[in-house]
Amino acid sequence: MTSSTMNTQTIALRPELFSTQEELALAGFLAGYSGLTREAYMLDLRQYVAWCAERHLALFGARRADIEAFGRHLETAGRARATISRRLCTIACFYRYAEQEDFIAKSPAVHVRRPKLDYESHATGLDRNEVGAMLVAAGLGDAQDHALLSLLALNGLRVSEATGANIEALGLERGHRTLTILRKGGKTVIIPLAPRTARAVDLAVGERCEGPLFLGLDGMRLDRHAAARTVARIARHAGITKTVGPHTLRHAFITAALDAGVPLRDVQLAVRHADPRTTTIYDRRRQNFDRHAAYVVVAFVASG
């Protein structure tokens, strides 16, 4: 079995629907990515391929109208606008790759319209008392749970960054305890650990010298689904009735940093947002009237 066939089989159950060129293009496109990015692109393409197969539409026979019809199909199925936009973006990237590699003459997805996105954060919010209660609850339990909560809530890590971390990535730089993590997009970054978080991590690691920072019940690396269940369990123990997941703690870290007066740019760097607009979403939702421009203007005019 060729590598191209193996890759296309992970996308569709009927690889015979592909031409050889389509198989090569799919395999080549996915080969350029790894980890969660690859999984997300594979999911998007799997759904698009299945939709095309149901309509006996070849991948390289699709037109702009067909791709937009796929978008409307997702909308009818109740998918969120952000999900639809991402899937259409993946399809556009795939066809752009196919064009660049001379599999097709021109991408049919160049001018595909995507839904306008709602740039407001709808994540569950936790105040600092609730975050503190969760940290206390975690501290009373398993050392690994406490370390995981500390990295998510006090360092704002993504759950994939925390579960993907290794003991060998712990270090010391200019007096700071550090952890090297693999960030979204495949790049590595060194982050400082506050003394409280470093102590929690040290207790979780114990005498181990290498391997995953967090282990599952099977002794293998803790996956993000198990991490999410851990967060939800600790939230219940802390008496929090909201639906709380790993991203809730990342959201709480961002809003706490902004409430504490950390400049927006520094918060963006801390949470590794590539687009500053993403961080601004959290700032807008806080509705912090204390910093409203009206107060500044009144003081400025009065001082004249």
PENORBEL-V810651 format. One record per helix or strand of 3 or more residues. SS is the DSSP state (A for helix, B for strand). FROM is the first residue (numbers start at 1). TO is the last residue. If there is no record, write none. Layout:
BEGIN
[[SS & FROM & TO] [SS & FROM & TO]]
END
This chain:
BEGIN
[[A & 3 & 9] [A & 15 & 17] [A & 20 & 31] [A & 35 & 54] [A & 59 & 61] [A & 64 & 76] [A & 81 & 100] [A & 128 & 139] [A & 143 & 154] [A & 159 & 163] [A & 167 & 169] [B & 170 & 173] [B & 176 & 182] [B & 188 & 193] [A & 195 & 205] [A & 224 & 237] [A & 246 & 259] [A & 264 & 271] [A & 276 & 286] [A & 289 & 291] [A & 293 & 302]]
END
